[in-house]
Each structure stands twice: as C-alpha cells, then as structure tokens.
Amino acid sequence: MSNINLIEKPITTEQEKLVQSEFNTNVAFYVHLKAYDNKVREELEKRITEVFFFTRGIDWKFDSFGIEKAGSRGTEVLGYFIFRAVETEKLQKLFVEEFKDYDNAIKITCSVAKYQKVEESFFDLEV
C-alpha cells in the first residue's frame, strides 16, 4: 500500500465526482420496533418510499437504511435511516408524519449532526 500516490486536489473527472461537501448535515432516525418478522423490512421500505415521495422541495440525499435486531448492539429492534439534509426540520416532520400511525413502532429517536470537512485526498488503485 506504500505505492499509493495521494493528491490533495482532484485531477481526473472521476476524482472530481468524488469531491465531498465542505459542510455536511446528517439526520439519523431510529424507529424502535415492537417486533421483527419478514414483513418489517418491506413495511419500513414502503413507508420510507412515501417520505421520499413527499420530499420534493427539500434538499436531501439518502445515505443508508437497515434493521438492527435485538442483541446485535442492544435489546431493542431498530430500523434506522440516515439522510444528508439541509432542511432538517422539514425532513423530521415528514418522517414523523409517515411513521406516526405505524403500529409496530414504539418511538422514534432522531439525531442531527453537522460536519465540516477537515481533509480530503484522492488516489487511484490499480486492479
């Protein structure tokens, strides 16, 4: 790995596409679930699709989604969603609106984190 040539500024088109924002805000939601079965993933995906459908006019990017089963890191079953967003309050309202009638949800926990890029470098790997 010592053969990797790190550069501070992108020089190729591909590297240009990888440039990350100077500032970034992530919004993370945990949906605390009563139970987990085969239908839960489908239900969560359907509800999050509805959130996406209504998010026109909100600057956001979907980052990740998953389900943590009890025992993996805690005692609860959690569905998690992470977004990059600027208008966090609007996104939170839409998210709560879509999940407020979800019978399998106990509660929703939310986190908003703001990041500033400290360093960024680029390199190519030969394969």
N, C-alpha and C positions, 0 to 999 in steps of 0.2 A: 504494500500500500504506500510505500515511500515514493513511488513513481508518479503519484498524483500531482498534477500541476494546478494549484489553487490560484484563482484570479479574483480580484475584487469587483470588477465591472464585467457585465456580460458582453461577449464579443460575437456570439452566434445568435441566429434567430431563435433557436431552441432555448438558449440561456435567457434571452430577453423575455420569453414567455413564462419563465420560472420566477422572475423578479417578484418578490413579495412586497406587500404594502408596508409603508413606513410605520403606520399605526394600524392596529387591528383590535376589534372588539369581538369577543366570543360570548355567545349566550348559550348556556347549557341548561337543559331541563332533565330532571329525573321524574318519571312517573312511577310512584310507589304502587305496586300492584298487589292485589289480594292473592292472586293465584296465577300460575303459569301452565298453559297447555298448548297444544299445537295451533290453536286458533289465535292466540295472543299476538304473535308476530304479525299475522295478517291484519288483525284489528288495528294494531298500532300503525302499521304502514298505511292503512286506509285513512286513518284519522290525520296522519301527518301529511298525506297527499292533499287532504282538504285544507290544511293550514297553508300548504304551498299554493293551492289554487287561489286562495284569498289574499295572498301576499303581494299582489300586484301593487306597485307604488311604494313598496318597502325594499330598501337596499339590503339584500341578504344573500348569503351563499350557504348551501347545506354542507356541513362538514362531516358529520358521522351519526350513525344510529346503531343501536344494539340493545341486547337484553342481557342483564346480569342475573343469573339465577341465584337463589338463596344459597349461601355457603361459599360462593366464589370470592366475595370480599365482605360479606355481611350477612345478616339474617333475613333481609327483605329481597323480594324480586323487584328489579328495577328495569324500566325501559328508559333508555337515555337518548337524547337528541342534542347535537351540538351544531350551532349555526355561527357563521360570521355575519355580523349585522351592524348597521349604523343606527337605525331607528329601533332600539331595543324595546322601548315601551310598547310600540305598536305590535311588534312581534310577540311580546309577552301576552298582550291582550288577545290576539288571535289564537295563540296556543291554548290559553285558559278557556276561551270560548269553545274551542273544538273538543276539549277534554272534560269540560265540567259535567257532562252527562254520561261519562264513561263509568259504568258500574264496577268495573274491575279496578278502578283507581282509588287508592286511599287518600293520597295527597300528591301535589306537585311541588317539587323543590327546584328553585332556579338560582343560577349564578351568572353574573355578568363580570367578565374580566377584560381589562384593557391592557394591550401590549404595545410596546414600542420596539421596533427593530434595532438591535444593538450592532449586529454584524451580519453580513451576508457575503458568501463567497461561492464561486462556481467552479466546476471541474467536469471533465468528461471521463468516463470509464470505458476502456476498450474491452469488448467481449468477443 
